[in-house]
Amino acid sequence: MRILLAEDEEDLNRLITQKLVFDGYSVDSCQDGREAIDILSYVEYDAIILDIMMPKEDGYAVLRHLRNIGKTTPVLFLTAKDSIADRVKGLDSGANDYLVKPFSFEELSARLRVMMRTSFGIVSNVLSAADLTLDTAAHIVTRGGKEISLSAKEYELLEYLMHNQGIVLSREKIEDHIWNFDYEGGTNVVDVYISYLRKKIDSGYDRKLIHTVRGRGYVLREVEGK
């Protein structure tokens, strides 16, 4: 999943980014509200983490912009403002969650997983398709009870496909959600990683789960379709 982090404290921004990348997310980060607004005008994210007290535009302004342009992307406010009134204001302004500094990275990760589940209408950390399972908390993938070892990017891609089971995803949409601004690879990166996944997920099984839809993209589903 692709996340935008807007946090003006440089060291904290760097640490959160490192933690999220370690957890398997693609992360774009910025340090002021104006840049966040600019980015959100043309990039789609699966979740957004916003500091409230940022230069140029605060977190409330960023969130207002996001909702005004019709985006329902889940937002977590990450802030030192810890009064009940601040929390109520943050949630009433359209945020999905509110986490007070200082915080534990484990709690931040857990809250992100909850927001993701809610966004996709999922009630469990374990995603499944036929005999394939993916545990988003433990980062364990199994098929037929056998654990499968995936690279960080393979895991990210599989999670995105499983969150969107039955939905045909274009190469452009997959690339936008899985690779961040820093990516400088080839134009066929999605095809390459789909090929990697197929070898690990479908090779040796009669029932194939990852399908190509000619001219449209890729889809994960339990049965072949047109």
Phi and psi in degrees as GROMACS dihedral restraints (atoms count N, CA, C in turn):
[ dihedral_restraints ]
;  ai    aj    ak    al  type     phi  dphi    fc
    3     4     5     6     1  -104.7    20    10
    4     5     6     7     1   130.7    20    10
    6     7     8     9     1  -124.6    20    10
    7     8     9    10     1   142.3    20    10
    9    10    11    12     1  -103.9    20    10
   10    11    12    13     1   128.4    20    10
   12    13    14    15     1  -113.2    20    10
   13    14    15    16     1   120.7    20    10
   15    16    17    18     1  -116.2    20    10
   16    17    18    19     1   104.4    20    10
   18    19    20    21     1  -146.7    20    10
   19    20    21    22     1   124.3    20    10
   21    22    23    24     1   -84.2    20    10
   22    23    24    25     1   -14.5    20    10
   24    25    26    27     1   -79.8    20    10
   25    26    27    28     1   111.3    20    10
   27    28    29    30     1   -57.4    20    10
   28    29    30    31     1   -46.7    20    10
   30    31    32    33     1   -65.5    20    10
   31    32    33    34     1   -43.3    20    10
   33    34    35    36     1   -66.2    20    10
   34    35    36    37     1   -40.1    20    10
   36    37    38    39     1   -57.2    20    10
   37    38    39    40     1   -46.4    20    10
   39    40    41    42     1   -64.1    20    10
   40    41    42    43     1   -42.9    20    10
   42    43    44    45     1   -66.5    20    10
   43    44    45    46     1   -42.8    20    10
   45    46    47    48     1   -64.2    20    10
   46    47    48    49     1   -43.0    20    10
   48    49    50    51     1   -59.3    20    10
   49    50    51    52     1   -45.3    20    10
   51    52    53    54     1   -60.9    20    10
   52    53    54    55     1   -42.4    20    10
   54    55    56    57     1   -64.6    20    10
   55    56    57    58     1   -44.9    20    10
   57    58    59    60     1   -65.6    20    10
   58    59    60    61     1   -40.2    20    10
   60    61    62    63     1   -64.1    20    10
   61    62    63    64     1   -41.1    20    10
   63    64    65    66     1   -60.7    20    10
   64    65    66    67     1   -34.6    20    10
   66    67    68    69     1   -78.0    20    10
   67    68    69    70     1    -3.1    20    10
   69    70    71    72     1   100.1    20    10
   70    71    72    73     1    11.4    20    10
   72    73    74    75     1   -93.3    20    10
   73    74    75    76     1   152.4    20    10
   75    76    77    78     1   -91.6    20    10
   76    77    78    79     1   131.1    20    10
   78    79    80    81     1  -127.4    20    10
   79    80    81    82     1   130.1    20    10
   81    82    83    84     1  -109.0    20    10
   82    83    84    85     1   136.9    20    10
   84    85    86    87     1  -129.8    20    10
   85    86    87    88     1   152.8    20    10
   87    88    89    90     1  -147.3    20    10
   88    89    90    91     1   171.9    20    10
   90    91    92    93     1  -125.8    20    10
   91    92    93    94     1    11.1    20    10
   93    94    95    96     1  -149.8    20    10
   94    95    96    97     1   157.8    20    10
   96    97    98    99     1   -67.9    20    10
   97    98    99   100     1   -32.4    20    10
   99   100   101   102     1   -64.3    20    10
  100   101   102   103     1   -43.1    20    10
  102   103   104   105     1   -65.6    20    10
  103   104   105   106     1   -38.3    20    10
  105   106   107   108     1   -60.1    20    10
  106   107   108   109     1   -43.7    20    10
  108   109   110   111     1   -62.6    20    10
  109   110   111   112     1   -42.9    20    10
  111   112   113   114     1   -60.5    20    10
  112   113   114   115     1   -45.1    20    10
  114   115   116   117     1   -64.3    20    10
  115   116   117   118     1   -43.4    20    10
  117   118   119   120     1   -68.8    20    10
  118   119   120   121     1   -15.1    20    10
  120   121   122   123     1   -72.5    20    10
  121   122   123   124     1   -20.3    20    10
  123   124   125   126     1  -136.9    20    10
  124   125   126   127     1     1.2    20    10
  126   127   128   129     1  -121.9    20    10
  127   128   129   130     1   137.7    20    10
  129   130   131   132     1   -95.1    20    10
  130   131   132   133     1   135.0    20    10
  132   133   134   135     1  -124.1    20    10
  133   134   135   136     1   159.0    20    10
  135   136   137   138     1   -88.4    20    10
  136   137   138   139     1   -22.4    20    10
  138   139   140   141     1  -161.8    20    10
  139   140   141   142     1   156.1    20    10
  141   142   143   144     1  -132.8    20    10
  142   143   144   145     1   134.8    20    10
  144   145   146   147     1  -112.1    20    10
  145   146   147   148     1   121.9    20    10
  147   148   149   150     1  -122.1    20    10
  148   149   150   151     1   127.4    20    10
  150   151   152   153     1   -74.5    20    10
  151   152   153   154     1   148.8    20    10
  153   154   155   156     1   -83.9    20    10
  154   155   156   157     1   -47.7    20    10
  156   157   158   159     1   -92.0    20    10
  157   158   159   160     1    88.4    20    10
  159   160   161   162     1  -121.7    20    10
  160   161   162   163     1   155.8    20    10
  162   163   164   165     1   -71.0    20    10
  163   164   165   166     1   160.5    20    10
  165   166   167   168     1    71.8    20    10
  166   167   168   169     1   -58.2    20    10
  168   169   170   171     1  -141.3    20    10
  169   170   171   172     1   136.6    20    10
  171   172   173   174     1   -83.8    20    10
  172   173   174   175     1   176.5    20    10
  174   175   176   177     1   -62.0    20    10
  175   176   177   178     1   -33.5    20    10
  177   178   179   180     1   -62.7    20    10
  178   179   180   181     1   -40.8    20    10
  180   181   182   183     1   -66.0    20    10
  181   182   183   184     1   -39.7    20    10
  183   184   185   186     1   -62.8    20    10
  184   185   186   187     1   -44.7    20    10
  186   187   188   189     1   -65.2    20    10
  187   188   189   190     1   -41.0    20    10
  189   190   191   192     1   -59.1    20    10
  190   191   192   193     1   -44.0    20    10
  192   193   194   195     1   -59.4    20    10
  193   194   195   196     1   -45.9    20    10
  195   196   197   198     1   -58.8    20    10
  196   197   198   199     1   -47.5    20    10
  198   199   200   201     1   -72.4    20    10
  199   200   201   202     1   -32.8    20    10
  201   202   203   204     1   -66.5    20    10
  202   203   204   205     1   -28.4    20    10
  204   205   206   207     1   -92.3    20    10
  205   206   207   208     1    11.1    20    10
  207   208   209   210     1    84.4    20    10
  208   209   210   211     1    14.6    20    10
  210   211   212   213     1   -92.5    20    10
  211   212   213   214     1   132.9    20    10
  213   214   215   216     1  -103.6    20    10
  214   215   216   217     1    16.1    20    10
  216   217   218   219     1   -50.6    20    10
  217   218   219   220     1   130.5    20    10
  219   220   221   222     1   -63.9    20    10
  220   221   222   223     1   138.0    20    10
  222   223   224   225     1  -124.9    20    10
  223   224   225   226     1   133.2    20    10
  225   226   227   228     1  -114.2    20    10
  226   227   228   229     1   122.3    20    10
  228   229   230   231     1   -81.3    20    10
  229   230   231   232     1   129.1    20    10
  231   232   233   234     1  -120.0    20    10
  232   233   234   235     1   110.2    20    10
  234   235   236   237     1  -154.2    20    10
  235   236   237   238     1   159.3    20    10
  237   238   239   240     1   -85.6    20    10
  238   239   240   241     1    -7.9    20    10
  240   241   242   243     1   -76.1    20    10
  241   242   243   244     1   106.0    20    10
  243   244   245   246     1  -115.4    20    10
  244   245   246   247     1     9.7    20    10
  246   247   248   249     1   -75.5    20    10
  247   248   249   250     1   159.5    20    10
  249   250   251   252     1   -59.0    20    10
  250   251   252   253     1   -40.7    20    10
  252   253   254   255     1   -61.5    20    10
  253   254   255   256     1   -39.6    20    10
  255   256   257   258     1   -64.7    20    10
  256   257   258   259     1   -42.6    20    10
  258   259   260   261     1   -64.3    20    10
  259   260   261   262     1   -43.9    20    10
  261   262   263   264     1   -62.5    20    10
  262   263   264   265     1   -44.3    20    10
  264   265   266   267     1   -60.5    20    10
  265   266   267   268     1   -43.4    20    10
  267   268   269   270     1   -62.6    20    10
  268   269   270   271     1   -46.2    20    10
  270   271   272   273     1   -69.9    20    10
  271   272   273   274     1   -39.2    20    10
  273   274   275   276     1   -68.9    20    10
  274   275   276   277     1   -22.9    20    10
  276   277   278   279     1   -78.3    20    10
  277   278   279   280     1    -6.6    20    10
  279   280   281   282     1   117.5    20    10
  280   281   282   283     1     3.6    20    10
  282   283   284   285     1   -73.4    20    10
  283   284   285   286     1   152.4    20    10
  285   286   287   288     1   -91.8    20    10
  286   287   288   289     1   -22.6    20    10
  288   289   290   291     1  -157.2    20    10
  289   290   291   292     1   167.4    20    10
  291   292   293   294     1  -147.5    20    10
  292   293   294   295     1   118.1    20    10
  294   295   296   297     1  -123.6    20    10
  295   296   297   298     1   128.4    20    10
  297   298   299   300     1   -93.6    20    10
  298   299   300   301     1   136.7    20    10
  300   301   302   303     1   -78.1    20    10
  301   302   303   304     1   145.9    20    10
  303   304   305   306     1   -72.4    20    10
  304   305   306   307     1   156.2    20    10
  306   307   308   309     1  -140.6    20    10
  307   308   309   310     1   167.4    20    10
  309   310   311   312     1   -97.8    20    10
  310   311   312   313     1   142.7    20    10
  312   313   314   315     1   -64.4    20    10
  313   314   315   316     1   -30.6    20    10
  315   316   317   318     1   -63.6    20    10
  316   317   318   319     1   -41.0    20    10
  318   319   320   321     1   -68.4    20    10
  319   320   321   322     1   -39.8    20    10
  321   322   323   324     1   -58.8    20    10
  322   323   324   325     1   -45.6    20    10
  324   325   326   327     1   -61.0    20    10
  325   326   327   328     1   -43.0    20    10
  327   328   329   330     1   -63.7    20    10
  328   329   330   331     1   -42.7    20    10
  330   331   332   333     1   -65.9    20    10
  331   332   333   334     1   -36.2    20    10
  333   334   335   336     1   -63.3    20    10
  334   335   336   337     1   -42.5    20    10
  336   337   338   339     1   -61.8    20    10
  337   338   339   340     1   -40.9    20    10
  339   340   341   342     1   -62.7    20    10
  340   341   342   343     1   -44.5    20    10
  342   343   344   345     1   -62.3    20    10
  343   344   345   346     1   -40.6    20    10
  345   346   347   348     1   -63.4    20    10
  346   347   348   349     1   -45.9    20    10
  348   349   350   351     1   -59.3    20    10
  349   350   351   352     1   -45.8    20    10
  351   352   353   354     1   -62.8    20    10
  352   353   354   355     1   -42.0    20    10
  354   355   356   357     1   -61.2    20    10
  355   356   357   358     1   -38.3    20    10
  357   358   359   360     1   -94.8    20    10
  358   359   360   361     1     3.2    20    10
  360   361   362   363     1    70.4    20    10
  361   362   363   364     1    33.7    20    10
  363   364   365   366     1  -112.1    20    10
  364   365   366   367     1   140.8    20    10
  366   367   368   369     1  -106.6    20    10
  367   368   369   370     1    -4.9    20    10
  369   370   371   372     1  -128.7    20    10
  370   371   372   373     1   156.4    20    10
  372   373   374   375     1   -75.2    20    10
  373   374   375   376     1   -12.8    20    10
  375   376   377   378     1  -101.1    20    10
  376   377   378   379     1   117.6    20    10
  378   379   380   381     1   -96.0    20    10
  379   380   381   382     1   145.5    20    10
  381   382   383   384     1  -144.1    20    10
  382   383   384   385     1   151.3    20    10
  384   385   386   387     1  -150.0    20    10
  385   386   387   388     1   115.8    20    10
  387   388   389   390     1    54.0    20    10
  388   389   390   391     1  -124.1    20    10
  390   391   392   393     1   -98.2    20    10
  391   392   393   394     1    15.9    20    10
  393   394   395   396     1   -97.6    20    10
  394   395   396   397     1   130.7    20    10
  396   397   398   399     1  -129.9    20    10
  397   398   399   400     1   148.5    20    10
  399   400   401   402     1  -136.2    20    10
  400   401   402   403     1   118.6    20    10
  402   403   404   405     1   -95.4    20    10
  403   404   405   406     1   109.2    20    10
  405   406   407   408     1   -71.9    20    10
  406   407   408   409     1   -20.4    20    10
  408   409   410   411     1   -83.2    20    10
  409   410   411   412     1   -45.4    20    10
  411   412   413   414     1   -90.3    20    10
  412   413   414   415     1   -11.7    20    10
  414   415   416   417     1    58.3    20    10
  415   416   417   418     1    45.3    20    10
  417   418   419   420     1  -116.4    20    10
  418   419   420   421     1   131.5    20    10
  420   421   422   423     1  -116.9    20    10
  421   422   423   424     1   132.4    20    10
  423   424   425   426     1  -134.2    20    10
  424   425   426   427     1   152.4    20    10
  426   427   428   429     1  -135.9    20    10
  427   428   429   430     1   125.4    20    10
  429   430   431   432     1    60.2    20    10
  430   431   432   433     1    29.4    20    10
  432   433   434   435     1    84.0    20    10
  433   434   435   436     1    -3.6    20    10
  435   436   437   438     1   -99.7    20    10
  436   437   438   439     1   126.1    20    10
  438   439   440   441     1   -70.6    20    10
  439   440   441   442     1   139.7    20    10
  441   442   443   444     1  -115.6    20    10
  442   443   444   445     1   129.9    20    10
  444   445   446   447     1   -89.2    20    10
  445   446   447   448     1   123.5    20    10
  447   448   449   450     1  -123.6    20    10
  448   449   450   451     1   149.1    20    10
  450   451   452   453     1   -71.2    20    10
  451   452   453   454     1   168.1    20    10
  453   454   455   456     1   -58.9    20    10
  454   455   456   457     1   -42.6    20    10
  456   457   458   459     1   -73.0    20    10
  457   458   459   460     1   -35.5    20    10
  459   460   461   462     1   -62.9    20    10
  460   461   462   463     1   -42.7    20    10
  462   463   464   465     1   -61.4    20    10
  463   464   465   466     1   -45.9    20    10
  465   466   467   468     1   -57.6    20    10
  466   467   468   469     1   -46.2    20    10
  468   469   470   471     1   -64.5    20    10
  469   470   471   472     1   -44.3    20    10
  471   472   473   474     1   -63.3    20    10
  472   473   474   475     1   -42.9    20    10
  474   475   476   477     1   -59.7    20    10
  475   476   477   478     1   -42.8    20    10
  477   478   479   480     1   -64.4    20    10
  478   479   480   481     1   -41.5    20    10
  480   481   482   483     1   -63.5    20    10
  481   482   483   484     1   -40.3    20    10
  483   484   485   486     1   -72.9    20    10
  484   485   486   487     1   -33.2    20    10
  486   487   488   489     1   -64.6    20    10
  487   488   489   490     1   -24.3    20    10
  489   490   491   492     1  -116.7    20    10
  490   491   492   493     1    38.8    20    10
  492   493   494   495     1   -54.4    20    10
  493   494   495   496     1   135.1    20    10
  495   496   497   498     1    82.1    20    10
  496   497   498   499     1    -5.3    20    10
  498   499   500   501     1  -104.6    20    10
  499   500   501   502     1   126.2    20    10
  501   502   503   504     1   -75.2    20    10
  502   503   504   505     1   123.7    20    10
  504   505   506   507     1  -110.5    20    10
  505   506   507   508     1   126.1    20    10
  507   508   509   510     1   -70.3    20    10
  508   509   510   511     1   160.3    20    10
  510   511   512   513     1   -59.2    20    10
  511   512   513   514     1   -40.2    20    10
  513   514   515   516     1   -63.5    20    10
  514   515   516   517     1   -42.0    20    10
  516   517   518   519     1   -66.4    20    10
  517   518   519   520     1   -42.1    20    10
  519   520   521   522     1   -62.3    20    10
  520   521   522   523     1   -46.6    20    10
  522   523   524   525     1   -62.0    20    10
  523   524   525   526     1   -40.8    20    10
  525   526   527   528     1   -63.0    20    10
  526   527   528   529     1   -31.7    20    10
  528   529   530   531     1   -90.6    20    10
  529   530   531   532     1   -22.6    20    10
  531   532   533   534     1  -105.1    20    10
  532   533   534   535     1   -26.7    20    10
  534   535   536   537     1  -115.9    20    10
  535   536   537   538     1   136.7    20    10
  537   538   539   540     1   -94.1    20    10
  538   539   540   541     1  -171.1    20    10
  540   541   542   543     1   -62.2    20    10
  541   542   543   544     1   -24.7    20    10
  543   544   545   546     1   -78.7    20    10
  544   545   546   547     1    -8.6    20    10
  546   547   548   549     1   -68.6    20    10
  547   548   549   550     1   131.0    20    10
  549   550   551   552     1  -130.2    20    10
  550   551   552   553     1    30.3    20    10
  552   553   554   555     1   -84.0    20    10
  553   554   555   556     1  -166.3    20    10
  555   556   557   558     1   -79.4    20    10
  556   557   558   559     1   167.9    20    10
  558   559   560   561     1   -75.2    20    10
  559   560   561   562     1   -16.7    20    10
  561   562   563   564     1  -100.1    20    10
  562   563   564   565     1    23.6    20    10
  564   565   566   567     1   -58.9    20    10
  565   566   567   568     1   -38.4    20    10
  567   568   569   570     1   -64.3    20    10
  568   569   570   571     1   -45.8    20    10
  570   571   572   573     1   -59.8    20    10
  571   572   573   574     1   -40.3    20    10
  573   574   575   576     1   -62.9    20    10
  574   575   576   577     1   -46.7    20    10
  576   577   578   579     1   -74.3    20    10
  577   578   579   580     1   -29.9    20    10
  579   580   581   582     1   -62.6    20    10
  580   581   582   583     1   -40.9    20    10
  582   583   584   585     1   -62.8    20    10
  583   584   585   586     1   -43.1    20    10
  585   586   587   588     1   -58.5    20    10
  586   587   588   589     1   -46.4    20    10
  588   589   590   591     1   -63.2    20    10
  589   590   591   592     1   -43.4    20    10
  591   592   593   594     1   -58.7    20    10
  592   593   594   595     1   -40.3    20    10
  594   595   596   597     1   -63.1    20    10
  595   596   597   598     1   -35.2    20    10
  597   598   599   600     1   -89.0    20    10
  598   599   600   601     1   -31.6    20    10
  600   601   602   603     1   -95.0    20    10
  601   602   603   604     1   -41.1    20    10
  603   604   605   606     1  -107.0    20    10
  604   605   606   607     1   -23.5    20    10
  606   607   608   609     1   -60.8    20    10
  607   608   609   610     1   127.4    20    10
  609   610   611   612     1    90.5    20    10
  610   611   612   613     1    -3.1    20    10
  612   613   614   615     1  -112.3    20    10
  613   614   615   616     1   137.3    20    10
  615   616   617   618     1   -65.8    20    10
  616   617   618   619     1   -39.2    20    10
  618   619   620   621     1   -88.3    20    10
  619   620   621   622     1   113.4    20    10
  621   622   623   624     1   -89.8    20    10
  622   623   624   625     1   139.6    20    10
  624   625   626   627     1  -107.8    20    10
  625   626   627   628     1   -28.8    20    10
  627   628   629   630     1  -100.9    20    10
  628   629   630   631     1   119.7    20    10
  630   631   632   633     1  -121.5    20    10
  631   632   633   634     1   147.0    20    10
  633   634   635   636     1   -95.3    20    10
  634   635   636   637     1   131.5    20    10
  636   637   638   639     1  -108.7    20    10
  637   638   639   640     1   107.9    20    10
  639   640   641   642     1   -54.2    20    10
  640   641   642   643     1   128.2    20    10
  642   643   644   645     1    80.2    20    10
  643   644   645   646     1    -3.3    20    10
  645   646   647   648     1  -125.0    20    10
  646   647   648   649     1   -39.9    20    10
  648   649   650   651     1   145.5    20    10
  649   650   651   652     1  -138.6    20    10
  651   652   653   654     1  -130.5    20    10
  652   653   654   655     1   154.5    20    10
  654   655   656   657     1  -147.3    20    10
  655   656   657   658     1   143.9    20    10
  657   658   659   660     1  -103.6    20    10
  658   659   660   661     1   119.1    20    10
  660   661   662   663     1  -154.2    20    10
  661   662   663   664     1   162.2    20    10
  663   664   665   666     1   -77.3    20    10
  664   665   666   667     1   -24.0    20    10
  666   667   668   669     1  -127.9    20    10
  667   668   669   670     1   150.4    20    10
  669   670   671   672     1   -65.5    20    10
  670   671   672   673     1   142.6    20    10
  672   673   674   675     1  -144.9    20    10
  673   674   675   676     1   171.0    20    10
